[in-house]
Amino acid sequence: MHIEFNYKNLPASDALETHAREALSNHVGRFSDRITRVEVHFADLNSTHKQGQNDKRVLFEARPTGMDPLAVESATDDFHTAVSDAVNKLQRVLTTRFERAATH
C-alpha cells in the first residue's frame, strides 16, 4: 500500500505524516495487500493565519485493487483528531466493501 500526502494552505509536516501512517497501519493495515494506494489530503480551510471551528480537514482516498476508489473525510479543530476520525471511517468503509465483495 503506497501512501501519498498532499497539503493545502499549510506546510508539509513530518509529524502529521507519521501520525497518518501509524493510524493507517493500525486500522487498515490488514487490507494493505488489497489497496494499491491511499492519498491523504490535509487542508486548513481558513488558511494558517485564521482560526475557525472545524477548519482542519483530512481526506483519505483509498484505491482498492480492482474496485472503484473511495473517499472519507473529517473536519475538526486539529489535524490529529481529524486523522483519527477519518481513519476510523475508512476502516468501516473498507470492511463493508471487502465483505460485500466476498459474498458476491
N, CA, C and O of each residue as an XYZ file, in Angstrom:
416
protein
N       0.856     -1.170      0.000
C       0.000      0.000      0.000
C       0.905      1.236      0.000
O       1.670      1.473      0.935
N       0.792      1.995     -1.056
C       1.561      3.223     -1.194
C       0.748      4.379     -0.607
O      -0.458      4.463     -0.841
N       1.390      5.268      0.149
C       0.710      6.406      0.769
C       1.307      7.695      0.231
O       2.522      7.890      0.259
N       0.438      8.574     -0.258
C       0.847      9.885     -0.760
C       0.208     10.967      0.095
O      -0.918     10.810      0.566
N       0.932     12.072      0.298
C       0.434     13.171      1.114
C       0.341     14.441      0.279
O       1.235     14.754     -0.509
N      -0.752     15.162      0.467
C      -0.983     16.427     -0.213
C      -1.397     17.463      0.829
O      -2.116     17.149      1.778
N      -0.937     18.697      0.642
C      -1.221     19.772      1.593
C      -1.834     20.964      0.873
O      -1.445     21.302     -0.245
N      -2.803     21.595      1.537
C      -3.414     22.806      1.004
C      -3.482     23.838      2.130
O      -4.067     23.583      3.182
N      -2.897     24.970      1.903
C      -2.882     26.094      2.848
C      -2.098     25.811      4.122
O      -2.376     26.415      5.158
N      -1.133     24.912      4.069
C      -0.256     24.669      5.206
C       1.000     23.967      4.724
O       0.977     23.284      3.699
N       2.099     24.129      5.455
C       3.345     23.473      5.041
C       3.321     21.978      5.374
O       2.583     21.539      6.256
N       4.123     21.218      4.667
C       4.239     19.780      4.925
C       4.729     19.552      6.353
O       5.492     20.351      6.896
N       4.281     18.451      6.947
C       4.625     18.158      8.334
C       4.981     16.683      8.491
O       4.166     15.802      8.217
N       6.214     16.427      8.939
C       6.628     15.045      9.195
C       5.804     14.426     10.315
O       5.486     13.238     10.263
N       5.454     15.220     11.329
C       4.667     14.702     12.453
C       3.279     14.258     12.000
O       2.793     13.214     12.436
N       2.639     15.034     11.135
C       1.322     14.649     10.619
C       1.415     13.403      9.752
O       0.565     12.516      9.828
N       2.448     13.343      8.932
C       2.610     12.177      8.066
C       2.867     10.917      8.883
O       2.335      9.852      8.569
N       3.679     11.033      9.929
C       3.944      9.884     10.796
C       2.669      9.434     11.497
O       2.385      8.239     11.573
N       1.902     10.390     12.007
C       0.637     10.058     12.676
C      -0.323      9.361     11.706
O      -0.959      8.371     12.067
N      -0.427      9.873     10.487
C      -1.325      9.277      9.495
C      -0.858      7.876      9.096
O      -1.680      6.970      8.962
N       0.455      7.688      8.906
C       0.982      6.356      8.563
C       0.682      5.341      9.664
O       0.253      4.221      9.387
N       0.913      5.745     10.917
C       0.645      4.844     12.042
C      -0.836      4.521     12.144
O      -1.205      3.368     12.370
N      -1.688      5.525     11.981
C      -3.133      5.302     12.051
C      -3.586      4.365     10.934
O      -4.389      3.462     11.169
N      -3.077      4.575      9.723
C      -3.433      3.693      8.614
C      -2.946      2.276      8.864
O      -3.673      1.315      8.613
N      -1.735      2.140      9.350
C      -1.184      0.817      9.635
C      -2.017      0.094     10.691
O      -2.301     -1.096     10.549
N      -2.403      0.796     11.733
C      -3.168      0.187     12.826
C      -4.599     -0.158     12.439
O      -5.130     -1.175     12.884
N      -5.232      0.679     11.613
C      -6.654      0.492     11.327
C      -6.956     -0.229     10.016
O      -7.927     -0.981      9.934
N      -6.142     -0.008      9.000
C      -6.415     -0.651      7.712
C      -5.229     -1.447      7.193
O      -5.225     -1.866      6.035
N      -4.238     -1.657      8.022
C      -3.060     -2.425      7.626
C      -3.381     -3.827      7.170
O      -2.696     -4.377      6.308
N      -4.419     -4.413      7.742
C      -4.796     -5.786      7.348
C      -5.283     -5.853      5.903
O      -5.319     -6.927      5.303
N      -5.661     -4.688      5.341
C      -6.108     -4.638      3.952
C      -5.002     -4.190      2.998
O      -5.259     -4.014      1.807
N      -3.784     -4.004      3.493
C      -2.724     -3.385      2.691
C      -2.430     -4.140      1.396
O      -2.025     -3.526      0.409
N      -2.622     -5.442      1.380
C      -2.376     -6.199      0.155
C      -3.514     -6.043     -0.854
O      -3.383     -6.464     -2.003
N      -4.630     -5.440     -0.432
C      -5.779     -5.253     -1.307
C      -5.987     -3.788     -1.700
O      -6.962     -3.453     -2.372
N      -5.068     -2.921     -1.277
C      -5.152     -1.491     -1.587
C      -3.864     -1.088     -2.297
O      -2.767     -1.329     -1.793
N      -4.003     -0.478     -3.465
C      -2.805     -0.062     -4.192
C      -2.246      1.244     -3.664
O      -1.030      1.407     -3.570
N      -3.127      2.181     -3.315
C      -2.652      3.494     -2.892
C      -3.678      4.166     -1.996
O      -4.885      3.984     -2.156
N      -3.168      4.952     -1.044
C      -4.010      5.825     -0.234
C      -3.438      7.233     -0.360
O      -2.254      7.460     -0.108
N      -4.287      8.168     -0.752
C      -3.889      9.566     -0.801
C      -4.467     10.258      0.423
O      -5.654     10.135      0.721
N      -3.610     10.986      1.124
C      -4.029     11.712      2.320
C      -3.936     13.194      1.995
O      -2.870     13.697      1.637
N      -5.058     13.888      2.122
C      -5.117     15.320      1.828
C      -5.344     16.075      3.135
O      -6.347     15.868      3.818
N      -4.404     16.949      3.469
C      -4.536     17.822      4.629
C      -4.878     19.218      4.119
O      -4.228     19.716      3.200
N      -5.888     19.851      4.702
C      -6.254     21.200      4.280
C      -6.632     22.038      5.491
O      -7.390     21.602      6.358
N      -6.093     23.238      5.534
C      -6.507     24.220      6.525
C      -7.482     25.135      5.800
O      -7.068     25.999      5.027
N      -8.764     24.951      6.046
C      -9.794     25.625      5.265
C      -9.783     27.138      5.433
O     -10.184     27.859      4.520
N      -9.335     27.630      6.576
C      -9.281     29.077      6.814
C      -7.883     29.630      6.624
O      -7.645     30.795      6.939
N      -6.979     28.858      6.135
C      -5.555     29.159      5.994
C      -4.896     29.214      7.365
O      -5.576     29.190      8.391
N      -3.597     29.285      7.375
C      -2.857     29.212      8.634
C      -2.941     30.499      9.444
O      -2.554     30.508     10.613
N      -3.434     31.578      8.859
C      -3.460     32.866      9.554
C      -4.747     33.100     10.333
O      -4.811     34.025     11.142
N      -5.758     32.296     10.113
C      -7.047     32.496     10.769
C      -7.414     31.263     11.589
O      -6.977     30.152     11.291
N      -8.196     31.470     12.591
C      -8.730     30.381     13.397
C     -10.213     30.213     13.069
O     -10.883     31.166     12.670
N     -10.700     29.027     13.236
C     -12.111     28.768     12.988
C     -12.482     27.398     13.505
O     -11.624     26.549     13.747
N     -13.749     27.205     13.666
C     -14.226     25.925     14.153
C     -14.243     24.911     13.014
O     -14.713     25.201     11.914
N     -13.730     23.738     13.292
C     -13.696     22.637     12.312
C     -13.056     23.059     10.986
O     -13.573     22.744      9.914
N     -11.940     23.767     11.064
C     -11.296     24.248      9.845
C     -10.113     23.395      9.401
O      -9.460     23.718      8.408
N      -9.829     22.318     10.116
C      -8.755     21.399      9.731
C      -9.399     20.162      9.118
O     -10.097     19.411      9.799
N      -9.157     19.958      7.822
C      -9.808     18.848      7.125
C      -8.776     17.816      6.692
O      -7.700     18.157      6.202
N      -9.126     16.557      6.884
C      -8.321     15.434      6.409
C      -9.216     14.569      5.538
O     -10.319     14.196      5.938
N      -8.731     14.257      4.347
C      -9.463     13.404      3.429
C      -8.562     12.236      3.052
O      -7.420     12.430      2.635
N      -9.083     11.024      3.201
C      -8.383      9.821      2.766
C      -9.068      9.316      1.506
O     -10.285      9.132      1.482
N      -8.285      9.094      0.469
C      -8.801      8.490     -0.750
C      -8.072      7.169     -0.944
O      -6.864      7.143     -1.178
N      -8.816      6.079     -0.844
C      -8.232      4.740     -0.968
C      -8.590      4.151     -2.326
O      -9.686      4.361     -2.846
N      -7.646      3.415     -2.881
C      -7.840      2.778     -4.177
C      -7.670      1.264     -4.030
O      -6.569      0.736     -4.184
N      -8.781      0.572     -3.730
C      -8.706     -0.887     -3.639
C      -8.455     -1.505     -5.015
O      -8.948     -1.009     -6.028
N      -7.703     -2.564     -5.037
C      -7.370     -3.256     -6.280
C      -8.636     -3.773     -6.952
O      -9.417     -4.499     -6.336
N      -8.837     -3.405     -8.198
C      -9.967     -3.905     -8.973
C     -11.308     -3.329     -8.591
O     -12.336     -3.846     -9.029
N     -11.340     -2.273     -7.787
C     -12.596     -1.656     -7.356
C     -12.517     -0.149     -7.562
O     -11.442      0.410     -7.778
N     -13.673      0.493     -7.491
C     -13.697      1.943     -7.581
C     -13.059      2.558     -6.338
O     -13.155      1.998     -5.247
N     -12.403      3.718     -6.504
C     -11.820      4.382     -5.339
C     -12.918      4.864     -4.399
O     -14.070      5.034     -4.798
N     -12.541      5.078     -3.156
C     -13.486      5.601     -2.182
C     -12.790      6.663     -1.346
O     -11.568      6.662     -1.197
N     -13.595      7.569     -0.804
C     -13.025      8.669     -0.030
C     -13.838      8.898      1.238
O     -15.060      8.754      1.253
N     -13.132      9.256      2.285
C     -13.755      9.649      3.553
C     -13.035     10.902      4.030
O     -11.867     11.122      3.710
N     -13.747     11.719      4.797
C     -13.117     12.928      5.302
C     -13.620     13.252      6.696
O     -14.655     12.761      7.147
N     -12.848     14.094      7.354
C     -13.212     14.579      8.676
C     -12.688     15.997      8.809
O     -11.581     16.301      8.366
N     -13.480     16.859      9.415
C     -13.068     18.236      9.680
C     -13.266     18.512     11.165
O     -14.377     18.408     11.684
N     -12.180     18.863     11.839
C     -12.224     19.163     13.267
C     -11.324     20.370     13.544
O     -10.874     21.050     12.622
N     -11.073     20.619     14.823
C     -10.248     21.761     15.218
C      -8.754     21.486     15.151
O      -7.958     22.424     15.192
N      -8.351     20.212     15.049
C      -6.921     19.897     14.916
C      -6.744     18.676     14.017
O      -7.634     17.834     13.902
N      -5.583     18.602     13.388
C      -5.331     17.569     12.397
C      -5.230     16.166     12.989
O      -5.654     15.203     12.351
N      -4.684     16.033     14.179
C      -4.535     14.695     14.760
C      -5.900     14.059     15.030
O      -6.092     12.867     14.788
N      -6.831     14.846     15.525
C      -8.187     14.330     15.745
C      -8.860     14.008     14.416
O      -9.554     12.999     14.294
N      -8.653     14.865     13.427
C      -9.257     14.625     12.112
C      -8.706     13.354     11.474
O      -9.455     12.600     10.853
N      -7.404     13.108     11.620
C      -6.805     11.876     11.090
C      -7.440     10.659     11.764
O      -7.828      9.706     11.089
N      -7.545     10.691     13.083
C      -8.120      9.562     13.819
C      -9.561      9.301     13.410
O      -9.956      8.151     13.217
N     -10.336     10.351     13.278
C     -11.732     10.205     12.890
C     -11.851      9.665     11.460
O     -12.636      8.753     11.201
N     -11.075     10.227     10.544
C     -11.148      9.799      9.143
C     -10.675      8.357      8.955
O     -11.260      7.616      8.165
N      -9.635      7.955      9.665
C      -9.130      6.587      9.506
C     -10.131      5.574     10.070
O     -10.227      4.458      9.560
N     -10.868      5.944     11.106
C     -11.930      5.059     11.610
C     -13.033      4.896     10.566
O     -13.548      3.797     10.361
N     -13.387      5.998      9.910
C     -14.389      5.923      8.837
C     -13.881      5.048      7.686
O     -14.622      4.229      7.142
N     -12.613      5.234      7.329
C     -12.033      4.443      6.245
C     -12.047      2.956      6.582
O     -12.342      2.130      5.719
N     -11.735      2.612      7.808
C     -11.762      1.219      8.229
C     -13.161      0.631      8.066
O     -13.313     -0.477      7.551
N     -14.174      1.361      8.497
C     -15.551      0.864      8.374
C     -15.957      0.683      6.912
O     -16.567     -0.324      6.553
N     -15.616      1.665      6.068
C     -15.995      1.593      4.657
C     -15.276      0.444      3.958
O     -15.894     -0.293      3.189
N     -13.992      0.284      4.212
C     -13.242     -0.805      3.581
C     -13.736     -2.166      4.052
O     -13.871     -3.089      3.248
N     -14.001     -2.295      5.328
C     -14.526     -3.559      5.854
C     -15.827     -3.921      5.150
O     -16.008     -5.058      4.713
N     -16.722     -2.964      5.042
C     -18.003     -3.205      4.375
C     -17.795     -3.563      2.912
O     -18.402     -4.508      2.408
N     -16.941     -2.813      2.229
C     -16.723     -3.054      0.804
C     -16.125     -4.438      0.559
O     -16.574     -5.151     -0.339
N     -15.121     -4.827      1.341
C     -14.488     -6.125      1.128
C     -15.396     -7.275      1.558
O     -15.347     -8.350      0.961
N     -16.215     -7.071      2.574
C     -17.156     -8.119      2.981
C     -18.214     -8.334      1.899
O     -18.581     -9.473      1.606
N     -18.700     -7.256      1.313
C     -19.689     -7.379      0.228
C     -19.086     -8.090     -0.975
O     -19.733     -8.933     -1.597
N     -17.842     -7.746     -1.301
C     -17.192     -8.383     -2.448
C     -16.991     -9.874     -2.198
O     -17.062    -10.673     -3.131
N     -16.745    -10.251     -0.955
C     -16.523    -11.660     -0.633
C     -17.806    -12.485     -0.736
O     -17.755    -13.681     -1.023
N     -18.951    -11.850     -0.503
C     -20.213    -12.590     -0.545
C     -20.783    -12.702     -1.949
O     -21.703    -13.487     -2.180
N     -20.254    -11.934     -2.888
C     -20.782    -11.989     -4.251
C     -19.925    -12.823     -5.144
O     -20.229    -12.972     -6.328
